[in-house]
Amino acid sequence: MNRTWKTLLTASLMPMVLNAQAATLLVGSYTDSPSKGIYRYAFDTTTGRITPAPLQVVESVSPSWLVLSEDNRQLFAVNETPQGHVSSFAVASDGAITFVNQVSSLGDEPTHASLSQDQRYLFVGNYSVSAETGGSLVVLPVDKHGKLGPAVQQERHVPSGVNPERQAGAHVHAMVPSPDGQHVYASDLGADKVFIYRYDGASQGHPLSPAIPPAAALPPGSGPRHLVFDAKGSHAYLTLEMSAEVVVFDVQKGALVERQRLPLTERPEAAAKAAGGLHLSADGRFLYVSNRGTVNQIVVFAVGKDDGRLALVQRRSVEGDHPREFTLDPSGNFLLVANQKSNEIVVLHRDPLSGTLGEAVQTLHQPAPSDLKFIP
């Protein structure tokens, strides 16, 4: 698909850019709104405030999920549209972003991506709203300049069909490598499973192969969404979107062994159950999980030092609608929420000692934000 790509720069940089405490905030968004694509802001880690105007706007079609390379010099975005694509960008030392290339994702509505530990491949999850098309995972090669190549591997899963409206087809919602780089985990909302693959970067053609066991099964109709590992790779945490739960796993030679499952809301109605993203604090002491729907909260859990089990600390309103994603800032003193449907980014103060979320520091208008990534 031919597209016109261009970079729009603001006429002048905000004074905050010169602040030694400034970090770069990248915002992905949906462009079926007034949004134009990827937004680059400066964020003051002392005050918790985002510059009112973006430093740069990079035109891209619905770049709903962003991935940064290990050195922060390459940026990848999934273009979440029918007949999906994935785009690559270069990030200059001053933060300026320029387009590199775009390739097909071989599927519809890609929603997530991640890089292999060796930075050689990008793993992409095609959600695919249509059950007839069905979701899939694809593997895209990445050269040393960040240029994407055509897909070298595509895998499809069998849906569970438990929910006839949402699980008639496979829906890959996340692709997450293990911290040691030896496995890749594909959360499939339509299959009620997390599929486990072994990764071999030296393999010619198919770097992913089914692990033993090949999957971890979740409750029928629960809808696995996003997965995150602790720093050591000993425990993993998974959101179940449709049942609004968070699952704790022990990781044993790549296998996921369920140890705990907790609800994100006490409300029983389906409209209150729409689990989203989850992130651990940098010190691993707290887990933050979003729940959308009619609840619109960030749920805070304390993480057991030895066993990784969770204990509820707080449920905090996001002060907006549909927290598609969120992130902790580099200082650990603030949590930023992308409220997609209320078109805003809300910055909440965070207490690093207790893990609790306090007052809102700022609410910034941003059309349909979907992902937030920091470059420290």
C-alpha positions in Angstrom: 0.0 0.0 0.0 1.5 3.3 -1.1 1.3 6.1 1.5 2.7 9.5 1.7 5.0 9.8 4.8 6.2 13.1 6.1 7.5 14.5 9.3 6.0 17.7 10.8 8.2 19.6 13.2 7.1 22.4 15.5 8.7 25.8 14.7 10.5 26.0 18.0 11.4 23.6 20.8 9.9 24.2 24.3 12.3 25.4 26.9 11.7 22.1 28.8 13.8 20.3 26.2 16.9 21.9 27.7 16.0 20.8 31.2 18.3 18.0 32.4 15.3 16.3 33.9 13.5 16.0 30.6 12.7 12.6 29.0 11.1 11.9 25.6 7.6 10.6 25.5 6.3 8.9 22.4 2.6 8.5 21.9 0.9 6.1 19.4 -2.7 6.7 18.4 -5.6 5.8 16.2 -6.0 8.0 13.1 -9.7 7.4 12.6 -9.8 10.3 15.0 -8.2 13.8 14.4 -4.9 12.3 15.3 -2.1 12.2 12.7 0.0 9.3 14.0 3.0 9.3 16.4 3.5 12.3 18.7 6.8 13.2 20.4 6.7 15.2 23.6 9.1 16.3 26.3 8.3 15.1 29.8 9.7 16.8 32.9 10.4 14.0 35.4 10.6 16.5 38.2 7.2 18.1 37.8 5.4 15.3 36.0 4.2 17.6 33.2 4.2 17.0 29.4 4.9 19.9 27.1 1.6 21.4 25.9 2.6 21.1 22.3 4.4 18.1 20.7 8.0 18.6 19.6 7.2 16.5 16.5 4.3 14.8 14.8 5.1 11.8 12.5 2.3 11.0 10.1 1.4 7.3 10.2 -1.8 5.4 9.9 -3.1 4.2 13.3 0.3 3.4 14.9 -1.4 1.8 17.9 1.6 0.0 19.4 5.2 1.2 19.5 8.5 -0.7 20.0 11.9 0.8 20.6 15.2 -1.0 19.9 17.6 -1.7 22.8 19.7 1.4 21.9 16.5 3.6 21.4 17.7 4.5 17.9 15.0 2.4 16.0 11.3 2.7 16.4 8.7 0.3 15.1 4.9 0.8 14.9 2.1 -1.6 14.0 -0.4 0.1 11.7 -3.7 -1.3 13.1 -5.9 -1.4 10.0 -7.5 -4.0 7.8 -4.7 -5.4 5.6 -2.3 -4.4 8.4 1.2 -3.1 8.1 4.3 -2.5 10.2 6.5 0.6 9.9 10.1 1.3 10.8 11.6 4.7 11.8 15.0 6.0 12.8 15.5 8.0 16.0 18.3 10.6 15.9 20.4 11.5 18.8 18.3 14.7 19.3 15.1 12.6 19.2 14.0 13.4 15.7 12.1 10.6 14.0 12.3 9.8 10.3 10.6 7.1 8.3 12.6 4.1 7.1 10.2 1.6 5.5 6.9 -0.3 5.8 6.0 -3.9 5.2 2.8 -6.0 5.3 1.9 -7.8 8.6 0.2 -10.5 6.5 -2.9 -10.0 8.6 -5.6 -7.7 9.8 -5.4 -5.2 12.7 -2.0 -5.9 14.1 -2.1 -4.7 17.8 1.2 -5.7 19.3 4.9 -6.3 18.5 8.2 -6.9 20.3 11.8 -7.4 19.3 13.9 -10.5 19.9 16.6 -10.1 22.4 19.3 -10.2 19.7 17.3 -7.5 17.8 17.2 -9.6 14.6 13.4 -10.1 14.4 10.2 -8.3 15.2 7.4 -10.5 16.4 3.9 -9.1 15.5 0.5 -10.1 16.7 -2.4 -9.7 14.2 -5.6 -9.5 16.2 -8.0 -9.5 13.2 -11.5 -8.5 14.2 -13.0 -10.7 11.6 -13.4 -14.3 12.6 -13.3 -15.4 9.0 -9.8 -14.0 8.5 -8.6 -14.9 12.0 -5.6 -13.6 13.8 -2.0 -14.8 13.4 1.5 -14.2 14.5 4.2 -13.2 12.1 8.0 -12.8 12.2 9.7 -9.9 10.4 13.5 -9.7 9.9 15.2 -6.5 11.0 18.5 -5.4 9.4 21.3 -3.5 11.3 19.8 -0.2 10.1 16.3 -1.0 11.3 14.8 -1.8 7.9 12.1 -4.4 8.0 12.0 -7.3 5.6 9.0 -9.4 4.4 7.7 -11.9 6.9 9.6 -15.1 7.1 7.1 -17.0 9.3 3.4 -17.0 10.0 1.5 -19.1 12.6 -2.2 -19.5 13.2 -4.0 -20.9 16.2 -7.3 -22.8 16.6 -9.9 -20.6 18.4 -11.8 -21.9 21.4 -15.2 -20.7 20.1 -16.5 -20.4 23.7 -17.8 -16.9 23.2 -19.4 -17.0 19.7 -19.1 -13.2 19.2 -15.5 -12.7 20.3 -13.8 -16.2 20.0 -15.0 -17.6 16.7 -11.6 -16.8 15.4 -8.1 -16.6 16.7 -7.0 -13.2 18.0 -3.3 -12.8 18.8 -3.1 -9.9 21.2 0.5 -9.9 22.3 3.9 -11.3 21.4 6.4 -11.3 24.3 9.9 -12.7 24.5 11.2 -14.2 27.8 13.9 -12.2 29.6 16.5 -14.8 28.6 15.5 -14.6 24.9 14.9 -18.3 24.6 11.1 -18.3 24.3 8.4 -16.2 22.8 4.8 -16.1 24.2 1.8 -15.4 22.1 -1.4 -14.5 24.0 -4.4 -15.5 21.9 -7.7 -14.0 23.2 -9.7 -16.1 20.7 -8.1 -19.4 21.8 -8.0 -18.9 25.6 -4.3 -19.9 25.5 -0.8 -18.5 25.7 1.2 -20.3 23.0 4.8 -20.9 23.8 7.5 -21.0 21.1 11.2 -21.7 21.3 13.4 -19.0 19.6 16.4 -19.8 17.5 17.9 -16.7 15.9 20.3 -18.7 13.8 17.6 -20.7 12.1 17.2 -19.9 8.5 13.5 -19.2 7.7 11.6 -20.2 10.8 13.1 -18.8 14.1 10.1 -20.0 16.1 9.1 -23.6 16.8 6.6 -25.0 19.3 7.9 -25.5 22.8 7.2 -28.4 25.1 4.5 -27.8 26.4 3.3 -25.8 23.4 0.8 -23.7 25.3 -0.7 -22.7 28.7 -4.5 -23.1 28.8 -6.6 -20.4 30.5 -10.3 -20.7 31.7 -12.8 -21.0 28.8 -14.0 -17.5 27.7 -11.4 -15.6 29.7 -9.6 -14.0 26.7 -5.8 -13.8 27.4 -4.4 -10.3 26.5 -1.1 -9.0 27.7 1.8 -10.7 29.4 4.8 -9.4 31.4 7.8 -11.1 33.1 9.7 -10.1 36.2 13.3 -9.2 35.7 14.6 -12.6 36.5 12.1 -14.4 34.4 10.9 -16.5 37.4 7.4 -15.2 37.3 5.0 -13.9 34.6 1.7 -12.0 34.9 -1.1 -12.1 32.4 -4.3 -10.1 32.0 -7.5 -12.0 31.0 -9.5 -9.3 29.1 -12.9 -10.9 29.0 -13.0 -12.1 32.7 -11.1 -9.1 34.0 -8.6 -11.1 36.0 -4.8 -11.2 36.4 -2.9 -14.5 36.5 0.4 -15.2 38.2 2.6 -17.9 36.7 5.8 -19.6 37.8 8.1 -20.0 34.8 9.6 -23.5 34.8 11.9 -24.2 31.8 9.7 -22.0 29.6 6.4 -23.5 30.8 3.9 -21.3 32.5 2.5 -22.9 35.7 -0.5 -21.0 37.2 -0.1 -20.1 40.9 -2.7 -17.4 41.5 -5.6 -15.7 39.8 -7.3 -12.5 41.1 -10.2 -10.4 39.9 -9.7 -6.8 38.9 -13.2 -5.7 39.8 -15.9 -6.8 42.3 -18.6 -5.9 39.8 -20.2 -8.9 38.1 -21.6 -7.4 34.9 -19.8 -8.1 31.6 -19.5 -4.3 30.9 -17.2 -3.9 33.9 -14.8 -6.5 32.6 -12.3 -5.3 30.0 -8.7 -5.9 31.3 -6.0 -4.1 29.4 -2.3 -3.5 29.9 -0.1 -4.4 32.9 3.4 -3.2 34.0 5.7 -3.9 36.8 7.5 -1.1 38.6 11.2 -0.9 38.0 12.0 -2.4 41.4 9.6 -5.2 40.8 7.7 -4.5 44.0 4.4 -3.5 42.4 2.2 -4.5 39.5 -0.2 -2.1 37.8 -3.1 -3.4 35.7 -5.7 -1.5 33.7 -9.4 -2.4 33.5 -11.5 -0.5 31.0 -15.2 -0.9 30.3 -17.5 0.9 32.8 -14.8 0.7 35.5 -11.9 2.6 34.0 -9.4 1.9 36.8 -5.7 1.2 37.4 -5.5 -1.7 39.9 -2.3 -1.7 42.1 -0.9 -4.9 43.5 2.1 -5.6 45.8 4.3 -8.4 44.5 5.6 -11.0 46.9 9.4 -10.8 47.1 10.0 -14.6 46.9 6.9 -16.2 45.4 5.7 -13.4 43.1 2.1 -13.6 44.4 -0.1 -10.5 44.4 -1.9 -8.6 47.1 -4.3 -5.9 46.3 -3.2 -2.4 47.3 -5.5 0.1 45.5 -8.1 0.6 42.8 -7.6 4.1 41.3 -9.8 5.8 38.7 -8.0 6.9 35.5 -10.2 10.0 35.4 -11.1 9.3 31.8 -12.5 6.7 29.5 -10.9 3.5 28.2 -7.3 3.3 29.4 -5.9 1.5 26.4 -2.3 1.6 27.8 -0.3 3.3 30.5 3.4 3.6 31.6 5.6 4.6 34.5 7.9 7.5 33.9 11.7 7.0 34.2 11.8 8.5 37.7 9.1 6.1 39.0 7.2 9.1 40.5 4.5 9.3 37.9 2.1 7.0 36.0 0.8 8.2 32.6 -2.5 6.8 31.2 -3.6 6.8 27.6 -7.4 7.3 27.8 -8.4 6.4 24.3 -12.1 7.3 24.2 -11.8 10.5 26.2 -8.9 11.7 24.1 -6.4 12.5 26.8 -3.3 11.5 28.6 -3.6 11.7 32.4 -0.5 12.0 34.6 -1.0 10.6 38.1 1.5 11.0 41.0 2.9 7.8 42.3 4.5 7.0 45.7 7.4 4.6 45.0 7.4 3.4 48.6 3.8 2.4 48.9 3.1 2.0 45.2 -0.1 4.0 45.5 -1.4 6.4 42.9 -2.2 9.9 44.1 -3.5 13.1 42.6 -3.7 13.9 38.9 -0.8 16.2 38.0 -1.9 17.0 34.4 -4.6 16.1 31.8 -3.3 16.7 28.3 -5.7 16.6 25.3 -4.5 14.0 22.8 -6.8 12.4 20.2 -7.2 8.6 20.6 -4.0 7.8 22.4 -3.2 4.0 22.4 0.4 3.5 23.5 3.0 5.4 25.5 6.8 4.8 25.4 9.6 6.7 27.1 13.1 7.4 25.8 15.0 8.4 29.0 
